[in-house]
Amino acid sequence: MAITKDMTIGEVVRNHQETISILMEFGMGCIGCPSAQSETLEEAAAVHGIDVDKLVESLNKAL
């Protein structure tokens, strides 16, 4: 199952633990915080000033 920008960080981490290092490389160290359970990749990328398309591409390459 491909990762999409509307998935929550928590969902991605639960289903694809191999992506944790990618999230960390992009500066998203909040993978375990409570907001990660409901915040989408797109929302988190906007907060952190990250290009969501590049993030999603990198996450899917890690699968």
N, C-alpha and C positions, 0 to 999 in steps of 0.2 A: 504494500500500500504506500503510495507516494505521499510525501509530506507537502502540505499546502499552507499558504500564509494565514488561513483562517483557523488553523489548528491551534490549540493552546500549548503553551510551553510545557505544562504538566503532562498533557497528552503525548507530546512528542517524546519527552524523557521517559515516560512510563513504557511506551511501546517500542522505542528505539534508543536504548541506552548508549549505543555506539555513537550517538550524535552529541553527547554531552561535551566532548572535547571541542567540537565545532562551535557550539554555542559559546563556550568559554573563549575561544579564539576571537570571536566577534565581539567580545566584551560583555556578554550577557551572563554575568556571574550570579544572577538571581534565580537560577534554575530550581532551587529548593525553597524559595520564599513563598509565602501564602498567595501573593498576587499572581505567581506563575501558574497557579492552578486554573485561573480564569482569564488570564491575559493571553491574547492571540499573538502569534509570531509577528503579525503586521503591527499590532499595537505596541509591542515591546520594541520592535525595530524603530518605530517612530520616536519613541521616548529616548532611545539610545543613539539616534541619528545614524542608523544602519540602513543600507539599501536592502529592503526585504527580499527582492528578487535574487540578489546575490546570496543572501543568507539561505533561502529555500533551495537554491541550486546546490550550494555546498552541502546542506543537510541531506539532500537526496543522493548526492554522490557517495556519502558515507554509508548508505544502506547496502 
